[in-house]
Amino acid sequence: MRTKTIKQTVIFKASPHEVYEALMDSKKHAQFTGAPAKILREIGGKFKVYGDYIDGENIELVPDTKIVQTWHGSEWPKGHYSTVIFLLKKVKEETQLDFTHEGVPEEHCENIDKGWVEHYWNKMKSSFGW
């Protein structure tokens, strides 16, 4: 299967801690997405977000700084997991998130690229009062 990598950089008017918590806390994740989320906050911990649409596992967690996870979309080939990397950096009074999503099935890449903006970054910005 052919795959692609998505790279995005986003600025949030929030602290790295607030951004990290929005991504890793089940309740906060569900609040900003408007969809069920269950996230186990440990290395090897499993998660399901957007109901059963996305599942994966935490590979590396550095509080307020870095999240590395495997991701699988329900429409993807069975058993294929991609890797997402969230790098958080304080820039003045804001947080810069450098995001990489590796191993996205090529036929889903355009929708996933747009999906991160629409279903994550824009909703997170709104939850932080933008």
N, C-alpha and C positions, 0 to 999 in steps of 0.2 A: 504494500500500500504506500502511496506517495503521501508525504506529509509536508507541512510548512510550519514556519515559526512566525508568531505575531509579536511585535514589540510596540509598546505604547508608553508614553510618559504623561502623567497626570499630576496636577497641582490641586491640593485640597486646603481650604482655610480651616485647618484642624491640626492638632498635634500628631506626631507619629503614633503616640499611644492611642489616640482616638481612632485613627485609621486602622491600626492593628486590631483593636477591639471590635470594630465594625466587621472586619473580615473573619475574626476567630471566635467571637462570642455568639452562640446560637441565637439568643434572644435579640441581640442588636442586629445580627445578620438578617433575621426574619423581619425585623422592624423596617430596615431600609429597603429590602427587596419586596416586601409584602407577600412572601412565600415561606413555607415551612423550611426550617434549617435545623440540623442536628450535627454539631461539631464537637468531637472529642479533642481537647486541647493538649495533646501529648504527641511525641514522636511515635509514629506507628498508629496513631489514632485515626479512626475512620470518620468520614463525614458524608452527609447527604444534604444538598442545598437545592433550592427551587423544587421542593418536594422530592420526587425521585428522579428528577431530570439530570442531576449531576451527582456523581459520587466519586470518592477518592480517599487518599490517605496522606497524612502529614509526614514529610520526609525530614524536614529541618525547620526548627522554630527558634528564632532569636527575638524575644519580646521587643516590640516597638521598632524593630530593625529589618527582619527578614522572615519570609514564609516561603517554604518550598513544599509543593504538594503534587501528587499525581491526580489527574482529572480524567473522568470518563463521562461523555455525554450519552444519554440514553439512545440517541439515534446513530451512534457510532458503531463500528464493527465490535462484536462481542470480544472482550478481553483486551481491547486496545486502550491503553492509558497514555495520556500526554503528561507533560510536566509544566506546572506554572510556578513562576518565581516572582514574588512581590518584594522589592527592595524599597525601604522607607528611609527618607533622609529629611531632616529638618532644614528648611531654607527660610531664613528670617522667621516670620510668624506663621509659616505654612509648612506643609509636608509635600515633598516631591516623591511620587511613587513611580519607580521605574519597573515596568512590568514586561515579562517575557513569557510567552506560552509556546512551548516547543512540542512538536509531534502532533500538530492538529491535522486530521485527515484533510487532504487537499480539497475535496469536494465540499467540506464544511467550513473552510477557512474564512471565506468572505462573511458568512453569517456569524461566525464566532467573533471575528474582528469587530463587527458592528455591535454584537451582543454585549461585549465587554463595556463599550461606551454607553449603550442604552440601558442595560440591565444592572450595571455595576457603577461605573464612574458617575454618570448623571444622577442616579438615585442616591449615591453616597454624598455627592455634593449637596443635593437637596436636603438630605438628613442633617448635614452640618450647617444648614441655614443659608445656602446660596440661592 
